[in-house]
Amino acid sequence: MPLLFALTVSIGLLAVVATWLFLGPLAALGVQIWQAFVAWASFYNNGGKTEGATKTAVCMTFGAVVGMLSVMLAGQLGSLGALAAPVAVGIGAAVIVLAAHLPALGTIPASVYGFACVAGLILLGKDMTPTAAIVPTIVSILIGTAFGWLSEFIGGKLAKS
């Protein structure tokens, strides 16, 4: 079977499983299917395999932590008024870019995805504090990365059969 068709089957079926898990048994944990799908896409964007999984998990988690700290910083910069959040986000973005000098944190887009995931959860979640958002975000990222790896693995096996 051609690889594209094998990945179509693998990703499609695993998307059903992931969505069921996130909306069903895992829902009480506060994990987010949309964050997992961002990580899943990041896995492929980072080249897949073990290297893509590592880049995704490490950089997205780092970005999520930076995002959480940026939101917390925005709260401390209240005296800046309407500039508090933009300044905090700018500082967070600068930290992500500077950290990219470290090889483990060198995938800037994945770090930005993680930043956006935690910020999105904080902004969209009713009464969601930064510290309450970080754990479900990281867990969602790790599960999404695992689904990316699994979909590639199964797709590879289907393509060889």
Secondary structure by P-SEA (a helix, b strand, c coil): ccaaaaaaaaaaaaaaaaaaaaacccccccccaaaaaaaaaaaaaacccaaaaaaaaaaaaaaaaaaaaaaaaaaaacccccaaaaaaaaaaaaaaaaacccccccaaaaaaaaaaaaaaaaaaccccccccaaaaaaaaaaaaaaaaaaaaaaaaaaaac
